[in-house]
Amino acid sequence: MLLLNGPEVINLAMRKLALNQKQFSILLGKSQSQISKYLTGCCDIPGDVCIRCMNIIADAGIENDGHIELLLKALKLQGEESRPLRRALLEMINAWNEKQSFKDG
């Protein structure tokens, strides 16, 4: 899988900083119970929390996680001027997925 879901992003950010839930909750300005809910998927993760975690991951280094690096760079492609590039990337990913499912099936 090329993308991480919300709980995986939070978990990876916590691991990169070597923090437990309580320590991480203080860093994010959330309660420990709220971080627990994010990690278990009991509630949606706000965009600002997810972006903060992605920035933590980026600042901590990637260590051979090319899919995370790709995701971080793709997240920076915002605005109307990046629309053609986002569309081209999506078309390439879709073509790759079709090729893989044809190969696997």
DSSP file (Angstrom, degrees, kcal/mol; ACC not computed):
  #  RESIDUE AA STRUCTURE BP1 BP2  ACC     N-H-->O    O-->H-N    N-H-->O    O-->H-N    TCO  KAPPA ALPHA  PHI   PSI    X-CA   Y-CA   Z-CA
    1    1 A M              0   0    0      0, 0.0    66,-0.1     0, 0.0     0, 0.0   0.000 360.0 360.0 360.0 134.6    0.0    0.0    0.0
    2    2 A L        +     0   0    0     65,-0.0     2,-0.3     2,-0.0    69,-0.2   0.715 360.0  56.6 -87.9 -21.3    1.4    3.4   -1.0
    3    3 A L  S    S-     0   0    0     68,-0.0     2,-0.4    65,-0.0    65,-0.1  -0.820  71.3-134.1-116.3 152.2   -0.5    5.6    1.4
    4    4 A L        -     0   0    0     -2,-0.3     2,-0.1    63,-0.1    -2,-0.0  -0.781  20.6-130.2 -97.8 144.8   -0.9    5.6    5.2
    5    5 A N     >  -     0   0    0     -2,-0.4     4,-2.0     1,-0.1     3,-0.2  -0.411  37.1 -92.4 -84.1 173.1   -4.2    6.0    6.9
    6    6 A G  H  > S+     0   0    0      1,-0.2     4,-2.2     2,-0.2     5,-0.2   0.905 124.5  48.3 -54.3 -51.6   -4.7    8.6    9.6
    7    7 A P  H  > S+     0   0    0      0, 0.0     4,-2.6     0, 0.0    -1,-0.2   0.873 110.9  52.7 -59.7 -35.6   -3.9    6.4   12.6
    8    8 A E  H  > S+     0   0    0     -3,-0.2     4,-2.5     2,-0.2    -2,-0.2   0.871 107.3  52.1 -67.2 -35.7   -0.7    5.1   10.8
    9    9 A V  H  X S+     0   0    0     -4,-2.0     4,-2.3     2,-0.2    -1,-0.2   0.933 112.4  44.8 -64.5 -45.6    0.4    8.7   10.3
   10   10 A I  H  X S+     0   0    0     -4,-2.2     4,-2.5     2,-0.2    -2,-0.2   0.929 113.6  50.1 -64.3 -44.5    0.0    9.5   13.9
   11   11 A N  H  X S+     0   0    0     -4,-2.6     4,-2.4     1,-0.2    -2,-0.2   0.913 111.3  48.4 -60.5 -43.7    1.7    6.3   15.0
   12   12 A L  H  X S+     0   0    0     -4,-2.5     4,-2.8     2,-0.2    -1,-0.2   0.909 110.7  50.8 -65.0 -42.0    4.7    7.0   12.7
   13   13 A A  H  X S+     0   0    0     -4,-2.3     4,-1.5     2,-0.2    -1,-0.2   0.910 110.9  49.2 -61.8 -41.7    5.0   10.5   14.0
   14   14 A M  H  X>S+     0   0    0     -4,-2.5     5,-2.3     1,-0.2     4,-0.7   0.920 112.7  47.6 -62.3 -43.4    5.0    9.3   17.6
   15   15 A R  H ><5S+     0   0    0     -4,-2.4     3,-0.6     1,-0.2    -2,-0.2   0.898 107.3  55.7 -65.7 -40.5    7.6    6.7   16.7
   16   16 A K  H 3<5S+     0   0    0     -4,-2.8    -1,-0.2     1,-0.3    -2,-0.2   0.854 116.5  37.3 -60.6 -34.2    9.8    9.2   14.9
   17   17 A L  H 3<5S-     0   0    0     -4,-1.5    -1,-0.3    -5,-0.2    -2,-0.2   0.495 106.5-129.0 -94.0  -4.8    9.9   11.3   18.1
   18   18 A A  T <<5 +     0   0    0     -4,-0.7     2,-0.3    -3,-0.6    -3,-0.2   0.919  58.4 145.4  55.5  47.4   10.0    8.3   20.4
   19   19 A L      < -     0   0    0     -5,-2.3    -1,-0.2    -6,-0.1     2,-0.1  -0.847  45.6-132.5-113.8 150.4    7.0    9.7   22.4
   20   20 A N     >  -     0   0    0     -2,-0.3     4,-2.8    -3,-0.1     5,-0.2  -0.383  41.2 -91.5 -87.4 177.5    4.2    7.9   24.2
   21   21 A Q  H  > S+     0   0    0      1,-0.2     4,-2.6     2,-0.2     5,-0.2   0.895 125.5  50.1 -58.7 -42.7    0.6    8.9   23.8
   22   22 A K  H  > S+     0   0    0      2,-0.2     4,-1.7     1,-0.2    -1,-0.2   0.937 113.6  44.6 -63.6 -46.9    0.6   11.3   26.7
   23   23 A Q  H  > S+     0   0    0      1,-0.2     4,-1.9     2,-0.2    -2,-0.2   0.910 115.0  48.9 -63.2 -42.1    3.8   13.1   25.6
   24   24 A F  H  X S+     0   0    0     -4,-2.8     4,-2.1     1,-0.2    -1,-0.2   0.872 106.7  56.0 -66.6 -36.9    2.5   13.3   22.0
   25   25 A S  H  X>S+     0   0    0     -4,-2.6     5,-2.6    -5,-0.2     4,-1.1   0.885 106.6  50.4 -63.2 -38.0   -0.8   14.7   23.2
   26   26 A I  H  <5S+     0   0    0     -4,-1.7     3,-0.4     3,-0.2    -1,-0.2   0.920 108.9  51.9 -64.6 -43.6    1.0   17.5   25.0
   27   27 A L  H  <5S+     0   0    0     -4,-1.9    -2,-0.2     1,-0.2    -1,-0.2   0.888 116.2  40.1 -59.0 -40.7    3.0   18.3   21.9
   28   28 A L  H  <5S-     0   0    0     -4,-2.1    -1,-0.2     2,-0.1    -2,-0.2   0.570 110.3-119.6 -86.6  -9.6   -0.2   18.5   19.8
   29   29 A G  T  <5S+     0   0    0     -4,-1.1     2,-0.3    -3,-0.4    -3,-0.2   0.824  75.1 118.2  73.2  30.6   -2.3   20.3   22.4
   30   30 A K      < -     0   0    0     -5,-2.6    -1,-0.3    -6,-0.2     2,-0.1  -0.767  69.9 -97.1-120.0 166.8   -4.8   17.4   22.6
   31   31 A S     >  -     0   0    0     -2,-0.3     4,-1.9     1,-0.1     5,-0.2  -0.492  30.1-118.6 -80.0 157.5   -5.8   15.1   25.4
   32   32 A Q  H  > S+     0   0    0      1,-0.2     4,-2.2     2,-0.2     5,-0.1   0.882 116.6  55.3 -61.9 -37.7   -4.2   11.6   25.7
   33   33 A S  H  > S+     0   0    0      1,-0.2     4,-2.0     2,-0.2    -1,-0.2   0.852 105.4  52.3 -65.7 -33.0   -7.7   10.1   25.3
   34   34 A Q  H  > S+     0   0    0      2,-0.2     4,-2.2     1,-0.2    -1,-0.2   0.910 108.7  49.7 -68.6 -41.1   -8.2   12.1   22.0
   35   35 A I  H  X S+     0   0    0     -4,-1.9     4,-2.5     1,-0.2    -2,-0.2   0.907 109.6  52.6 -61.6 -41.1   -4.9   10.7   20.7
   36   36 A S  H  X S+     0   0    0     -4,-2.2     4,-2.0     1,-0.2     6,-0.2   0.904 108.1  50.5 -60.6 -42.3   -6.0    7.2   21.7
   37   37 A K  H  X>S+     0   0    0     -4,-2.0     5,-1.7     1,-0.2     6,-1.0   0.885 110.4  49.7 -64.4 -38.7   -9.3    7.8   19.7
   38   38 A Y  H ><5S+     0   0    0     -4,-2.2     3,-0.7     1,-0.2    -2,-0.2   0.933 111.4  49.3 -62.6 -45.3   -7.3    8.9   16.7
   39   39 A L  H 3<5S+     0   0    0     -4,-2.5    -2,-0.2     1,-0.2    -1,-0.2   0.825 113.7  44.6 -66.8 -32.6   -5.1    5.8   16.9
   40   40 A T  H 3<5S-     0   0    0     -4,-2.0    -1,-0.2    -5,-0.2    -2,-0.2   0.518 110.7-118.7 -89.9  -5.1   -7.9    3.4   17.2
   41   41 A G  T <<5S+     0   0    0     -3,-0.7    -3,-0.2    -4,-0.7    -4,-0.1   0.658  72.9 133.4  78.6  14.8  -10.0    5.0   14.4
   42   42 A C  S   <S+     0   0    0     -5,-1.7     2,-0.3    -6,-0.2    -4,-0.2   0.713  74.4  18.0 -71.8 -19.6  -12.8    5.8   16.8
   43   43 A C  S    S-     0   0    0     -6,-1.0    -2,-0.2    -9,-0.1    -1,-0.1  -0.983  91.2 -91.1-147.6 159.3  -13.0    9.4   15.5
   44   44 A D        -     0   0    0     -2,-0.3    -6,-0.1     1,-0.1    -2,-0.0  -0.374  37.6-124.6 -69.4 147.2  -11.9   11.3   12.5
   45   45 A I        -     0   0    0     -7,-0.1    -1,-0.1    -2,-0.1   -39,-0.0  -0.834  27.7-119.9 -94.8 123.7   -8.5   13.0   12.6
   46   46 A P     >  -     0   0    0      0, 0.0     4,-2.1     0, 0.0     3,-0.5  -0.267  20.7-118.2 -60.9 149.1   -8.7   16.8   11.9
   47   47 A G  H  > S+     0   0    0      1,-0.2     4,-2.8     2,-0.2     5,-0.2   0.863 112.8  55.7 -56.8 -39.3   -6.7   17.9    8.9
   48   48 A D  H  > S+     0   0    0      1,-0.2     4,-2.1     2,-0.2    -1,-0.2   0.864 108.2  48.6 -65.8 -34.1   -4.5   20.2   11.0
   49   49 A V  H  > S+     0   0    0     -3,-0.5     4,-2.3     2,-0.2    -1,-0.2   0.912 112.3  48.4 -69.1 -42.8   -3.5   17.3   13.2
   50   50 A C  H  X S+     0   0    0     -4,-2.1     4,-2.4     2,-0.2    -2,-0.2   0.924 112.5  48.1 -63.8 -44.1   -2.7   15.1   10.2
   51   51 A I  H  X S+     0   0    0     -4,-2.8     4,-2.4     2,-0.2    -1,-0.2   0.910 110.1  52.4 -63.3 -41.9   -0.6   17.8    8.6
   52   52 A R  H  X S+     0   0    0     -4,-2.1     4,-2.0    -5,-0.2    -1,-0.2   0.917 110.4  48.2 -59.9 -43.0    1.2   18.4   11.8
   53   53 A C  H  X S+     0   0    0     -4,-2.3     4,-2.4     2,-0.2    -2,-0.2   0.892 109.7  52.1 -65.0 -39.7    2.1   14.7   12.1
   54   54 A M  H  X S+     0   0    0     -4,-2.4     4,-2.4     1,-0.2    -1,-0.2   0.889 109.2  50.4 -63.3 -38.3    3.2   14.7    8.4
   55   55 A N  H  X S+     0   0    0     -4,-2.4     4,-2.7     2,-0.2    -1,-0.2   0.881 108.6  52.2 -66.4 -37.6    5.5   17.6    9.2
   56   56 A I  H  X S+     0   0    0     -4,-2.0     4,-1.9     2,-0.2    -2,-0.2   0.930 110.5  48.2 -61.4 -45.3    6.9   15.8   12.2
   57   57 A I  H  X S+     0   0    0     -4,-2.4     4,-0.8     1,-0.2    -2,-0.2   0.922 113.0  48.0 -61.7 -44.5    7.6   12.8   10.0
   58   58 A A  H >< S+     0   0    0     -4,-2.4     3,-0.7     1,-0.2    -2,-0.2   0.915 112.8  47.7 -63.8 -43.2    9.3   15.0    7.4
   59   59 A D  H 3< S+     0   0    0     -4,-2.7    -1,-0.2     1,-0.2    -2,-0.2   0.800 109.5  54.0 -68.7 -28.3   11.4   16.8    9.9
   60   60 A A  H 3< S-     0   0    0     -4,-1.9    -1,-0.2     1,-0.2    -2,-0.2   0.618 117.7-105.6 -82.4 -12.9   12.5   13.5   11.6
   61   61 A G    <<  -     0   0    0     -4,-0.8    -1,-0.2    -3,-0.7    -2,-0.1  -0.097  15.4-112.0 100.6 156.9   13.8   12.0    8.3
   62   62 A I        -     0   0    0     -4,-0.1     3,-0.3    -3,-0.1     6,-0.1   0.851  27.5-159.5 -98.4 -40.8   12.4    9.4    6.0
   63   63 A E  S    S-     0   0    0      1,-0.2     3,-0.1     2,-0.1    -2,-0.0   0.972  74.8 -40.4  56.5  64.1   14.8    6.4    6.3
   64   64 A N  S    S+     0   0    0      1,-0.2     2,-1.1     2,-0.1    -1,-0.2   0.623  99.6 130.2  65.8  16.0   14.0    4.5    3.1
   65   65 A D    >>  +     0   0    0     -3,-0.3     4,-1.8     1,-0.2     3,-1.0  -0.610  25.8 168.5 -96.3  71.9   10.2    5.1    3.3
   66   66 A G  H 3> S+     0   0    0     -2,-1.1     4,-2.5     1,-0.3    -1,-0.2   0.809  71.0  58.7 -57.6 -34.0    9.9    6.3   -0.3
   67   67 A H  H 3> S+     0   0    0      1,-0.2     4,-2.0     2,-0.2    -1,-0.3   0.850 105.9  49.2 -66.3 -32.4    6.1    6.1   -0.2
   68   68 A I  H <> S+     0   0    0     -3,-1.0     4,-2.7     2,-0.2    -2,-0.2   0.907 109.9  50.8 -71.7 -41.0    6.0    8.5    2.7
   69   69 A E  H  X S+     0   0    0     -4,-1.8     4,-2.3     2,-0.2    -2,-0.2   0.921 110.6  49.9 -60.9 -43.1    8.4   10.9    0.9
   70   70 A L  H  X S+     0   0    0     -4,-2.5     4,-2.5     1,-0.2    -1,-0.2   0.922 111.3  48.9 -60.4 -45.0    6.1   10.8   -2.2
   71   71 A L  H  X S+     0   0    0     -4,-2.0     4,-2.2     2,-0.2    -2,-0.2   0.915 110.2  50.9 -62.8 -43.4    3.0   11.5   -0.1
   72   72 A L  H  X S+     0   0    0     -4,-2.7     4,-0.7     1,-0.2    -1,-0.2   0.908 112.8  45.8 -61.6 -42.1    4.7   14.4    1.7
   73   73 A K  H >< S+     0   0    0     -4,-2.3     3,-0.7     1,-0.2     4,-0.4   0.891 111.1  52.8 -68.5 -38.4    5.7   15.9   -1.6
   74   74 A A  H >< S+     0   0    0     -4,-2.5     3,-1.5     1,-0.2    -2,-0.2   0.864 102.3  59.6 -64.7 -35.3    2.2   15.4   -3.1
   75   75 A L  H 3< S+     0   0    0     -4,-2.2    -1,-0.2     1,-0.3    -2,-0.2   0.765  99.1  58.4 -64.4 -23.9    0.7   17.1   -0.1
   76   76 A K  T << S+     0   0    0     -4,-0.7     2,-2.0    -3,-0.7    -1,-0.3   0.594  80.6  93.3 -80.8 -10.1    2.6   20.2   -1.0
   77   77 A L    <   +     0   0    0     -3,-1.5     2,-0.3    -4,-0.4    -1,-0.2  -0.496  59.3 143.9 -84.4  71.6    1.0   20.3   -4.5
   78   78 A Q        +     0   0    0     -2,-2.0     4,-0.2     3,-0.0     3,-0.1  -0.693  28.7  43.3-108.5 161.8   -1.8   22.7   -3.6
   79   79 A G  S >  S-     0   0    0     -2,-0.3     3,-1.0     1,-0.2     4,-0.3  -0.022  93.0 -72.0  92.0 164.7   -3.5   25.4   -5.5
   80   80 A E  G >  S+     0   0    0      1,-0.2     3,-1.3     2,-0.2    -1,-0.2   0.825 124.2  62.9 -64.4 -34.6   -4.7   25.8   -9.0
   81   81 A E  G 3  S+     0   0    0      1,-0.3    -1,-0.2     2,-0.1     4,-0.2   0.743 104.4  48.7 -66.8 -21.5   -1.2   26.0  -10.6
   82   82 A S  G <> S+     0   0    0     -3,-1.0     4,-2.6    -4,-0.2    -1,-0.3   0.458  82.5  98.1 -94.5  -2.3   -0.4   22.4   -9.4
   83   83 A R  H <> S+     0   0    0     -3,-1.3     4,-2.6    -4,-0.3     5,-0.2   0.900  81.2  50.1 -55.7 -46.9   -3.7   20.9  -10.7
   84   84 A P  H  > S+     0   0    0      0, 0.0     4,-2.3     0, 0.0    -1,-0.2   0.895 112.7  47.6 -61.3 -37.7   -2.1   19.6  -14.0
   85   85 A L  H  > S+     0   0    0     -4,-0.2     4,-2.6     2,-0.2    -2,-0.2   0.914 111.7  49.5 -68.8 -42.1    0.7   17.9  -12.0
   86   86 A R  H  X S+     0   0    0     -4,-2.6     4,-2.4     2,-0.2    -1,-0.2   0.920 112.1  49.1 -60.5 -43.0   -1.7   16.4   -9.5
   87   87 A R  H  X S+     0   0    0     -4,-2.6     4,-2.4    -5,-0.2    -2,-0.2   0.913 111.3  49.1 -63.2 -43.3   -3.8   15.1  -12.4
   88   88 A A  H  X S+     0   0    0     -4,-2.3     4,-2.3     2,-0.2    -2,-0.2   0.908 111.4  49.5 -64.0 -42.0   -0.8   13.6  -14.1
   89   89 A L  H  X S+     0   0    0     -4,-2.6     4,-2.5     2,-0.2    -2,-0.2   0.918 111.2  49.4 -62.4 -43.1    0.4   11.9  -10.9
   90   90 A L  H  X S+     0   0    0     -4,-2.4     4,-2.7     1,-0.2    -2,-0.2   0.903 110.3  50.4 -63.5 -41.5   -3.0   10.4  -10.3
   91   91 A E  H  X S+     0   0    0     -4,-2.4     4,-2.5     2,-0.2    -1,-0.2   0.901 111.0  49.2 -63.2 -40.5   -3.2    9.1  -13.9
   92   92 A M  H  X S+     0   0    0     -4,-2.3     4,-2.3     2,-0.2    -2,-0.2   0.917 112.3  47.5 -64.3 -43.1    0.2    7.5  -13.5
   93   93 A I  H  X S+     0   0    0     -4,-2.5     4,-2.6     2,-0.2    -2,-0.2   0.916 112.5  49.3 -65.2 -42.7   -0.8    5.9  -10.2
   94   94 A N  H  X S+     0   0    0     -4,-2.7     4,-2.4     2,-0.2    -2,-0.2   0.912 111.1  49.7 -62.8 -42.3   -4.0    4.6  -11.7
   95   95 A A  H  X S+     0   0    0     -4,-2.5     4,-2.4     2,-0.2    -2,-0.2   0.908 111.2  49.6 -63.0 -41.5   -2.2    3.2  -14.7
   96   96 A W  H  X S+     0   0    0     -4,-2.3     4,-2.6     2,-0.2    -2,-0.2   0.924 110.6  49.8 -62.2 -45.0    0.3    1.5  -12.4
   97   97 A N  H  X S+     0   0    0     -4,-2.6     4,-2.5     1,-0.2    -2,-0.2   0.892 110.8  49.6 -62.7 -39.9   -2.6    0.0  -10.3
   98   98 A E  H  X S+     0   0    0     -4,-2.4     4,-2.2     2,-0.2    -1,-0.2   0.915 111.0  49.7 -64.3 -42.1   -4.3   -1.3  -13.5
   99   99 A K  H  X S+     0   0    0     -4,-2.4     4,-2.3     1,-0.2    -2,-0.2   0.912 112.1  48.3 -61.5 -43.0   -1.1   -2.9  -14.7
  100  100 A Q  H  X S+     0   0    0     -4,-2.6     4,-2.8     2,-0.2     5,-0.2   0.907 111.9  47.9 -66.3 -42.2   -0.6   -4.5  -11.3
  101  101 A S  H  X S+     0   0    0     -4,-2.5     4,-1.9     2,-0.2    -1,-0.2   0.856 112.7  49.1 -70.5 -31.5   -4.1   -5.9  -11.1
  102  102 A F  H  < S+     0   0    0     -4,-2.2    -1,-0.2     2,-0.2    -2,-0.2   0.906 114.3  46.3 -67.6 -41.6   -3.8   -7.2  -14.7
  103  103 A K  H  < S+     0   0    0     -4,-2.3    -2,-0.2    -5,-0.2    -1,-0.2   0.886 118.5  41.4 -66.1 -41.0   -0.5   -8.8  -13.7
  104  104 A D  H  <        0   0    0     -4,-2.8    -2,-0.2     1,-0.2    -1,-0.2   0.786 360.0 360.0 -78.4 -28.9   -1.9  -10.3  -10.5
  105  105 A G     <        0   0    0     -4,-1.9    -1,-0.2    -5,-0.2    -2,-0.2   0.437 360.0 360.0-100.5 360.0   -5.2  -11.4  -11.9
